[in-house]
């Protein structure tokens, strides 16, 4: 067990960390000590369709402590950081430990979020088509302010920025400049970020994916194959595209598994870089 004696018993506890870094176990220890509820801050663990593949807390974990905002969203349902923040707002009276790997959720929580109007379905459909057919044109269509601020190698972020500009006439950066107050300012929280050693984390990632297969990840992917839409947010679960490719006969299972493990390690590397850049004032901890 981790020494949690120095972690506040009164303040909201925020735990950010890369995939497979042990943050959920730490959250369980803190929740058990303080009688807190555990609240999800992972953009993929909200979806009903992925328990195994996103390493959502097990049924046994859920029996030990209340877990909120896990697996409550249908794949076809729209869900964004704004939805998540509104759900968190309704829980503010409860003692919480908020845990996850989606940095954008934590930034919205501690720094505030711009209230961008919803994107109309016809604009979303237009964006889906453009992204598939001419991604370079989508990039070129961004306003300079937004293009300078977002990760241009992340198609989801690029499409979101393009949709906002197309539907509102204002760039995402302009909307973000109108950010409202933070729900939990950084100074009023026990903010922890896990910074694991790379080789240790990569070994855990590989072992965990093998365990996911043993626990039914392939069956979970099979259940979603008929409605598979690679461009949708729920389809971004790490390992899902590779397992779907195997199920559709495009690659043998061992190749799919190796590709999924590589994708997971690469994702963890991006998370670590993001946390180093954006969470410099969070308390760094290492596990084990």
N, C-alpha and C positions, 0 to 999 in steps of 0.2 A: 504494500500500500504506500501511497505517496504521503509525505508529511504535509498536512493541510492546516497545521496549527497556526500558521501565519496568515491565513486567508480570512478575510473579514466574515464575521457572522451576521453583520447587520446590513451591509451594502449589497445591492444586486451584484451577483458574480457573473462575469462574462468570460467564456473560455473559447478562444479561437485556436485553430490548429489545422495542419494539413491532414489529409485522409490517412487513416490507420495510425495516428499518432498517440492514441490512448485518451483522447479528450472525453469520450463518453464515460469511461471508467472513472476518471477524475470527477466528472459531474455527479456520478452516482455516489461517490464518497462524500462529497460536500452536501448533497441533498439529504443523505442519511444522517449526517451530523447535525444539520440545521433544520430539518423538516421542510425543505424547499421543494417546489415543483421544478421539473426539468423541462426547459422550453427549447425547441428545435430552432437552430439558425443555419440550416442547410437547405439550399434551394431545391435539392432533389429528394431529400427525405420527406418532403411534404406529400409526395405522390403515393396514392394507394397501391399502384401497380408494382412498386419496388420496395420490398422489405429486405430481401436477401442481398440484392445487387447493390444497394446503397448502404448496407450495413446499419440499417435502422435498429434501434434497441429491440432486443428479443422480447417475447411474451413474458419470460421470467424476469427480465429487467423491469418491464412495465408493471409487474406485480409488486416489485419492491419499492417503487417510487412513482408518483404521478408523472407521466410524460405527455406534454401538450404540443400541438402543431406538428405531429408526426402522422404521415399516411392519411391525411384527411382531405386531400384534393384529388379529384378524378383527372385522368390524363387530358380529357377534352376541355377541362375547365381552365379559364384564364387565371393566372396567378403571378403576382409580381412582388417586388420588395414593398410596394405600397400596400398591397393586401396584407403582407406579413406584418408590417408596422402597425396597421390598424388592429390586427388581432392581438399583438403584443400590448397595445394600449389598453385593451379590455382586461388584461391580466395584471395590471400594475399594482393592484392592492395585495397581490400574493407574493410571498418571498420566493425569489426565483434564482435559478442558475441557468443561464442562457448559453447554449453550447452549439458549435457548428463550424463549418469550414468555408462559409460564404462571406467573404470580407465585405461585400457590398451591403449585406444585411446589418453587419455591425457598424459600418460607417453611417448608415441611415439612422440607426438607433442612437448613436453617440454624437453625431454631427448634424442631424436633421435631414429632411428629404424634400425635394421639390415636388409639388403636386402637379404632375404632368397630366393633361387630359387623356382619357382612353383613346387608343388608336382604333379607328373604324375598321370593321372587318374587310371592307373593300381595299383599304390601304394595306392591311396585313397581307391580303392575297397578292396584291401587286408587288409587295416587298419579297414575298416568298418566291415569286416567279423571277424577279430581277436577280435575287441572290443566286439562284440556280443557274441562270443563263448568262449573267454578266456582272460578276462580283466587282470587277474593276469599275464599272459604271456606278455601282452602288457606293463604292469608296469615293469616287470623284464627285458624287452628288452631295456629300456631307459639307456642312458649313465649316470654314477654317477653324473657328474657335473650338468646336466639338471635336474635329479631327485631331487637333493638337492635344486633346485631353484623354481620349479613350484608347484602348488597345486595338489598333487596326488589324491585328492578327486574330482577333476574336470575332467571328462572324455574327454571333448572337448580339454582341454589343454594337457592332456596326449596323446591323439591321434595325435594332432598336432606335439608334440615333437617326437613321434614314427615315424610319416611320414617323418619328416625332416631328422632324422637319417637314416632311411631306404633309402631315395631317394638321399641323398647327401653324406652319409658316415661320416658326421660330426654332432655332437650333437647341439641342439638348443642353448645351453649355449655358445658353441664356436662361432656360428654365431652371437649371441648377443654381444659377446666381440668385434665384428667388427662394432659396431654401428656408424652410421654417425652422423653429427651435427644435433642439434635440429632445427626444423623449427621456433618455437617460444620458446626460452629459458625462463625458469621460471622467471628470473629476468627482462624480458622485457614484462611481462604480468601482468594484474590484475587477479590473480588466487584466486578464491573463492571456498570454499567447504562448503556445507550445512551440519550442524550437528544437526539434529532435536532430540527432546526428544522422547524416544522410544514409550511410550504409545500414545502420540499424533500422531506419524507416523503410528503406527499400526491401529489406529482408521481410519485414512485417507485412508489407504490401503483397509480396509474392505468396507468403503463407496464407494471408487472409483470402486471397482470391481462390486458392485451392480449397479452403474451407467453404467459401461461397458455393463452389461447384458441388461439394459434398452435401450442402444443405439445400440445394434445389435451384441454383441460379439459372441453369439451363431451362428448367421447366418454367421459371418465371418469364424468361425471354420468349419461350414458345407461346405462352399465354398472350403476349403482346404482338406476336408476329403478324396476325391478320390485320391489325389496325396500325401497323408501324408507319410512322411519319418522321423520318430522320431530322427534319428541320424544326420539329416542335421541342419546346423546353424539356418535357418529360423524357424525351428520347436521348438526352445528353448524359444519362447515367453511364458512368465509366464502365466499360465492358459490354454494354448492351449492343452497340453497333457490331462488335466483333462476334458476339454470340448469335445475333440475328444473321450475320453473314454465313456463319457455319450452318445454321438451321436451313438456310436457303441454298446450301450446297456450294457456296463460293470459296470455302476454305476448310481444311480439316480441323478437328477440334483442337489438336495440340498447337496448331498455328494460331487459332483464334485465342486460345488461352495466353500464349506468349505475347500476342499483340495487345490483349487486354491488360496484362501486367505492365507492359511498356507504357501504354496510355495512362495507367494509373500512376506510375512513377513520374511521368512527365507532368501530369496534373499536379501532383504533390510538389514538384519543383516550382511550378508557376505559383502555387499557393504560398510557398515559402518566400519567394521573391516579393510577392504582393504584400505579405505581412511585414517583411523587413522594411519595405518602402512606406507603408501606410500606418503601421502600428509601432512606431518607434517609441511612443510614450506609454505603451502597454508593458506590464511586467512580464519579462520572458522567463519561462520555466522549461526545464527539460525532464523528459520521462524516459526510462524509469528513474 
